[in-house]
Amino acid sequence: MSERVTLFIYDLSHGMARNMSLGLVGRQIDAIYHTSVVIFGREFFYGQGIMSAIPGTTPHGQPMERVDMGETEIPQEVFMEFMDNMRETYTADAYHLLDNNCNNFSNDVCQFLVGKNIPDRITSLPADFLNTPFGQSMRPMIEGMFGPSRHTPSPSPFGLPESVPSSGLSTNSFSAPSAITGGATVPFMTDLSLLRGTIQNNTATVVYFTSATCPPCRVIAPIYDELVLSKGSQIKGVKVDIGMAQAIGRAYEVRSTPTFMFFLRGEKFSQFSGADQAELRSSIDLLIYSAHPAHPHALLSLHQYKGLSGTPIVFNSLDNVDPVFAKLKTFLPAEKGLTEADIKQLDKIQAWLKKRAAAKVNQTPEPTMGELGPSWKPLLTKIASILPYENQFPLLDILRMLVLHARVAEVYAKDGNHTLINTFKAVATHGNEGSKPAALMTLRIACNAFSTPLLGTYVLSSAARESTKQLLVTTLLSTVDQQRQTAASLAFDIGVKVAESRSRAKDTVHPSLGGDILEDLEEDWNMECLSAISAAMEKETSEEILHRLVASVANFIYMEEGHSGAVLMNILGVPDVLREKVQNKVVKSANVVGLCQEVQEMIRTAVEAQSASS
């Protein structure tokens, strides 16, 4: 018997978003959506975990809209089992305002019940909000409360958010800038305490004091915008209209406009008055040079290193789905075998992966998470508990294929049981020689974790990084070529993530796009990884594996603050090892030889810079 599925849509702002969003965030937002799913006479929603109530009796009152999602043939007992399994993902602690909220829950439930997504205007709201200047300014605070978000704001000119359109409204901190044709503009500030905080919190800051009655100000303003925005994260630019922010004008003793003040690490560095373009340009350049002395690596011509791919190495083959499942079933003991429901669920996983494989080849639609079945994850955990470690490699191969899917990866990234980390630990426990196939598949799972930003971040988070490092260290010196090659791939992927994080760490506009994800990696953790990679390079005789190891070292030490990684590589004799590999013809290809030489130069210049600063 079919059952009607209804989506209840609520507006948590009670109409305020529709009336005020354009003025506040520069974009029309019709509602702050909360959704729930009504089926089997109950209203299911996500808040402090998965909850249910008599429809219309939740604390949210009556919905503003009811959407008929269709009918489902799924029995109530199967649905309730699905809800029980979902509780592992949608826990109270796993709630994320942007990534794992009530609307994600409703979408997953509707996909399972009727194979449909909830309206796009609801699921796209976080991305729409983050693509506004106000949303980007709020992102660090939101992520400070809930953790990093998988949403990436769309870039705008100069890599900065466009200014909020003028609407006649202003907040206590910002007022809308004048429209400037053809590009983004530096924001205005009207709050004295916010300005002081900005100056203190940025290494290099320039403040442009202007006024509405100043003709030269209108001439120099677009030039100021272009100069400041073209410098990206090297300098923070601010505008102050002293007619609107008189307290700021008095505090900084501005006597005329235009006046430019330059601040280095919170202290006034210089200032001048007048619309002199040449002086403005040279003053900005001098401030940046004083704030950010050139890293020694910035002076090197690193053609091979800069030509390296920034894409992680992953193992994305889906060609052997049927043989893997057949092998797994031969290992399942009859006395501890699976139930009929388990077999059906295992078949669903197999069919889901085959549909994914076909979708890649034929450009057909991907299967939904609902098609994966209600208890796929508990079943994999159950099988792992049944099988001895040496027989787990087909199960691990299935997991390798599954984590390539973004939503599956998200489940494991938010897994309170740390299933992946326990898998990594098993290699260290049994030794990489204990079960060579299982260790190899585990390494491939670790590499595939980097196929999605969220799971790649998770395996290097404080909860997981020690196990990830131990997996790397345990396998880099394996006697099995394929295992060492995959371990070198993992080292490369970790290096890519470290380098990506470092390149974004100074981005004051989008600090959460990766720059703050890994900045708290302990120096000891980096040093242990580099030590293991160094030892592996010394013993390695395969050029292909050496290429990945050398590339990982380059990513670890390039533009590194403090040069500790490069200094360690020098102490461990890595430059000599690389020279010997080239001289002994272990490394022959021109691109690998060139990379070895560039890494030697990175180490040499970093060590010299560190010695000079001591």
N, C-alpha and C positions, 0 to 999 in steps of 0.2 A: 504494500500500500504506500503510495507516494505521500510526501509531507511537504507543505508549503514552507519556503525559506524567505524571511523578510529581514531586510536591513533597516534598523532604526538609526536615523541621523539626528544628532543634537548639535546645537551651537553653544559652546561653553561661554562665549562672550555675550550671549543674549542680544545680538544685534549690534553691539559696539564695533565689531570688526568691520561690518559693512559700512557703518557710518563714519568711522574714523581712520581706517587703514590707509587710505590714499594720502592723507595729510601726514600721518605718522611714519609710514614706511615707504611711501612713494609708489605703491602698487595697490590695486583694488583686491582685497581679500574679503570674500563674502561671509565667511564664518570661521570660527575655530572649531574644527569638527571633532566630535566624539561619536563613535559608532558602536553598535552592538548587533548581534544576530539573534533573531527570534525563531525558534524551532521547537517542536515537541512541547509547546505550551510554556516555554521558559525563555527568558532573555539572557543570553550569554555575553559577557563583556570582560575586558581586561583592565585591571587596576592594581589592587593589592593581590596580584595573582589572578587566576581565572575565577570569575564569580558568575553567579546566575541569580535571577529573581523572577517574580511574576512580571510579565511584560508591562511596562509603564510605571512600575513602582520603584525604580532605582532612584538614587539621589539626584539624578539628572532630570527628573520630571518627565514631561511628555516630549517625544521627539518632534522636531520641526518638519521632518519628512520621513515617509516610509517608502522603501523601494522594494518592489517585488523582485526577488532574485531568481524565482522559478521554483520548481519542485525537485525533490530528491527521492531516490529509491533506497537510500542507505538506511538500514534499521537503526532504531534508537540505541540498542545495546552496542552496535559498532561505533556509532557516533560518540557514545559516552566513553568507550575505550580510547577513541581518538582524543577526546578531551583530557583523559588521564595522561596520555603520552605528551600532549601539548604542555602540560604543567611543568615539564622539565625545561622547556624553552621560555614560557611566559610565567616566570616567577616574579615575585615582588621585587627582588634585587635586580632582575634583568631588565626592568622597565627603563626605557630610554625615550626621552621626549621626542627625538627625531627619528630614531631607527627601529625601536621595538615598543610600539605603543598600541593603544586600543585599535587603531585602524589597521595596523599590520596584522593583529590578531583576527579582526573581522575578515580581512582579505584572505588569510589562510583558511579560515573556517568555510568561507563561501567557495573557495577553490576546491576544498575537499568535498563539500556537499553537492555543488552544482557545476563545478568546473569553470566558474566565472570570477572575474575580479570585481571588486567594488568600484564605484565611479572614480575615474582618474583625478577629478578635481579634489578628491579627498586624499588619495595616496601621494599626490604630487605637492601637497601643501608644504611639507618641510623644505623641499628643494626650492619652491617658489619663494618661501620666506627667506631662506638663506641667500637667495640671489638678489636681495634688496640690500642697500647700504646698512639699514638698521639691523637686518638679520645678520649680516657679516660682523657688525660690531657686537652683537649679542652672542655670537657663536662661541667665543672663548669662555664666557660665563656659563652657557648651557653645557658645554663639554666639560667644564670644571665640575659640574654637578653630576653629569650622567656618563662621562667618558667620551672618547673620540667618536665622531659620526662618520658614516660611510658616504654621506652626501658631499659632493664636490661642487662649490659654487661656479657658475659660468664666468669666465674671465671677461673683463671689459677693457677698453683702451688703457694702455700703460700697465695692465695687470692690476688695476685698482678699481674699486666700485665706482660707478657713476654717482654723481651727486643727486640728492633727493630733489625732485622738481619743486619749485617754489609754489606754495599753496596759501601763503598768507599766515601760516602757522609756524611756530618755533617751539623747540623744547628748551629746557633750562640750560642745555649744554651746546647745542648746535643751532645755527640758523642757516637757511638755504642760501647758497651762493648765487651770484648772478650767473645767468646762462652764458656760456662761452661756446662759440660755434666749433663743432668738430672734435670735441674731446672731453675727457673728465677734468674735474677741477679740484683744487685743494680745498678741504672743508673750512668753514668758519667756526670759531669758538666764541662764546659769549660769557662763559663761566670761568672766573678767576682761578678757583681751586682746581678745575679740570685742566686748565692751561698749565698751571704749575706742576700738576701730576704728570702731564704729557712731557714736559721739559725734563723732569726728573727721571722718567722711565724710559727715555730714549737716549741713545749715545749722542746722536747729532740731531739738532732741531733748529729750524729756521722759522721765525715768526714775522709775518708781513702785516704791518699796521697800516690800515687804509681808512678812508672815509668817503662818504657818498658825494661830498662837495669838492673832491680833489681830482681835477682833470688828468694830471700825470699818473694818478693811480690807475685810471682806466686804460692807459697806454701800457703800463708795465705789468698789469695783472695777468693777461694771458701768457706773457713771457715767463713770469714767475711760475705759473701753473705748469707750463711745459718743462721748464728746467727741473723743478722739484719732482714731478711725476716721472720724468725720464730717468731719475736716479734710483727708482724703485725703493727697496728696503734700506738703502744706505743712509737715507736721511728722512726725517719726519718733517713735513711742512704743515703750517697752520696759517690761517688768515684771521685777523681781528679788525672789525669795524669799530673804531673808537667812539663813533657816534652812538652805536648800539651797546657797546661794552665799555662804558666810561670808567668803571672800576678798574678794568685791566689797563686802560690808558694811563690812569693816575698811578697805579702800582708800578708800571714800568717807565713812568716819566716820559711819555711820548709827547714831544712838543710840536711835531709836524708830520705830515704824511706826504708821500710814502716813507716809512721807516722800516728798515730790516734789522732784526736782531738775530744773532747766531749763538747757539748754546752748545757746549761740548760737555757731556757727562753732567748736565745739570747746572753748569756754571756759564756765565756770559763769556763768550769767546771774542765777539766783535759786533759792531753795528755801524750802519751808515744811513743817511737820509738822502732821498732823491731818487729819480727814475733812471739811474745809470745801469744800462744792461750789462756792460762789460764788467763793472764792479760787482754786480749781483752774481754773474757767472763765476768770476774768479773767487768770490767769497764763499760760494757754495762748494766749489772744488777744493778750496783750502780746508774748509771744515770737514769735508768727507775724508780727505787725505789724513788729516790729524786724527780723526775718529777711527778710521779703518786703514791702518798702514797695510800696504800690500803684502799678502801672504806670499812666502817665497815660491809656492807652487803656481801662483798667478803669473809669475814671470817666465815660467817654463813653456816651451813649445811641445805640448803633449799630444801629438797627433794620434798615436795609437790608442792611448788611454781614452781620449775624447771620442774616438771612433767606436769604443765598446758599446754594445747594446745595454740599455738600461732596463731591459725586460727580463724578469726572472726566468731561469731555466725550469721548465715544467715537463711532466711526463703525462701527456694528454691523450694517449692512445685509448680508443674504445673499441678496438678491433677484435678483442678476444673475450667478449662477454660470456658467450656460451661455454667455452672450455673452462673458464675460471669457476663458474657456478657448478659445472659437472665435477670438477676436482674437489671443490668444497664439500659437495654432498658425499663423496667417497670417504671423507674423513670423519663424518658425523657418526658416532657410535650408535648402534641400534638400541642399546640399553639406556642411553641418555639422549635419544634422538629428539627430533622436533615434533611438536603436535601438528595436527592437520592445519590449524590456523597459522602456525609458524611457517609451514611449507607454502601455504598460499601467499603469505606475506613475502617470503623469499622469492617466490615467482614474480610477485609485483615489482620487487627491486630489480630483478633480472630484465623484465619487460620494460621497465622505466629506462634503464641504461641502454637497452637496445634501441629504444625510441630516440634517445638522445644521440646515439651514434648515427642513426638514420637521418635525423634532423640536420646534423653537421654535413652529411654527404648530399642530401637532397634539398637543403635549404627549406625544410618544412618546419612548422611550429614546434618549439620545445615542449616536452611534457610538463605538466604542472606539478607542484608539490603534492597536490591532492592525489595524483596518480601514483605517487610513490608508496602510498598506503599509510595507514594510521600508526603502525607500530614498527616502522623500519629501524629506527635507532635502538629501541630496547631489544629488538631481535638480534641485531649485530652484537650488542653487548652480551646477550645470552649465549650466542655461539662462541664468542671469545672465552667465556667462562667454561664452556664444555671442552673446547679443543686444547690439547697440549700445545705449548709454544711452537714447537717445530712443525706443527701442522696448520699453523695459522696463516701462512703466506697467501692462500687464495682469498681468505677473508680480508686481509690487509690490502690485497690488490683491488678488491671491490671498494674498500674505503678510499683507496687512491683515486678511483674513477669518480666516486660520489663527491669528494670535496672540491672537484673542479666546478661544481655548480654553486653559484653565488649564495643561494638560499641554504643549501646544505652546509656550506662553509660557515654561514652565519650561525647556524644551529650549533656547530662545534665551537665557534668562537665565544658563544655565550653559554657553553655547557658547564654547569656548576660541578659536574663530576670529573671534569678535565680528562675526558676520554683520550684525546690525542696525546696529552702529556703522559698519561699512563702507558700508552703505546710506545712513546719515545723511551721511557724509563725501562721498558722491558728489554730493549736492546742492550743497555748498559748492564742490566741484571744478568742476562744470559750470555753476554759477550757477543761480539759481532761474528764469532765463529760458531756460536751455539746453534744458530739456524741461519745459514747464509741467505736463503731465500726470504725469510721473515725480516732480517735486518735490511736487505735490499729494498723490499716493499715499504718498510717503515721510512727509509730515507726518501723514497719517491713521494710518500705522503707528505713528508716535511717540505720537500720542494714544491709540491702542488699547493701547499698552504699559502704560498706567496702569489698564487694566481689571483687571489682577491685581497684587496687592501686590509679588510677587517681581520681575516684569519692570519694574514702575514704579520699584522700588528700584534695579534694575540700570542703567537708563538714566540715573540720577542718581548712580551709583557713580563712584569715582575712575577706573575704566577707561573710562567712557562719557560722563561729564558734559560734557567739552569738546566732543565731537561733537554732543551734544544741544543745547548752547548755541549752537554754530555754525549748526546747522540753524535754530534759532529766529531768531537774528540775521539770517541770510541771507534769510529769507522774510518777516519782519514788514513790510518796506517794499516788498513786491512790487507791481507795477502791476496784478496780477490780483486782483479782489475775493475770489474763492473761496479763493485761496491765502492772502491776508491773514486772511480769516476763520478758516481752519484753523490758521494760525500763532498767532492770538489764542487759539484753543482750546487749543493746546499751552501757551502762556504761562499760561493759566488752570489747566491740569492740573498744571503744575510748581508754581504757587503753592499749589494745594490740598495737594500733597505736602509743601511747605515748612511750611505752616501746621499740618498734621496732625502733623508731626514736632516742631514747636515746642511744640504743646499737650501733647505726651506726654513732652517732654524732661525734665520735672521729676518724672515718675512714678517713684518709687523702688520701687514694687511690681512693675510690669510695664515696666521700662525698655526692653525689647527689642521692644515692640509698635509701634515706629515712632519713638520719641523719640531713639534713638541711631543711627538709620539715616542721617539727613541732618545730624546736628549737626557733622560735620566738613566740610560744604560750605564752601569757602574764601570769605571775605568778598568777595574780588575777583570770584569767579564770580557771586555774587548781584548785585554792583554792575553787572557787565557786562550781565546779563539785564535789570536795572531800567533801565539807560541805554538799551538797545535798545527796551524797552517804552515808555519816555518819549518817545523820538524818534518812534515809531509813533503814539502818542496825539496828538502835536502835528500830524501830517499827516493823520490819519484824519478822514473825513467821514461814515462809516457809524455810526449810533447802535448797531447791534447789535455791531459789532466793537469800538467804544469801550467798550461795557458789559463785554465780556470782558477787555479790557486794564485797565480801571480795577479790576475785580474781582481781577485777578492782582496788581496793585500793592498792593491792600488785604491780600491774603493774604501777600505778601512782608513787609510792614512791621508788621502787627498784632501787638502785644505783643512786638515785637522787642527783644532785649537790646542795649543800647548805642545804639540808634536810628540806626545808620549808614545804613540804607536810606532812612529818612524824611528824614534830613539831606540825602542826595544828591538825593532828589526835590525838596526845597526849593531846593537850589542850581540844579537844572536847570529850575526854574520851573514845575513841575507844577501847583501850586495856581493859578497864573495861567492856565495852559492849560485847566484844568478850568472855571474861571470863564468864560473866553471861550467854551468849547463850550456852556455853559448859556446865556450871554447871547445868543449868535448862533443859538440854536435848533438847533444840530447835535444836541444832546441835548434831548429833549422829554418823554419818558416820566417819570412821577413817580418811579418806582423808580430809574431811572438817574440822574436829577437828584439824588435823595436820596443815592445812593451816592457821587456826585462830591463832594457837600458833606461827607459823612462822611470821605472820604479826605483832604480838605483839613484837617479837624479833627484827624485822626490825625497828619498831618504837622506841623501847628502845635503841638500839645501835646507831641509827641515832640521837636521842635526846642527848645521851651522847657525841657523836662526835661533835655535834653543840655546846654544852655547853663548851667542852674542847677547842674549837677554838675561843670562844668569849673572 
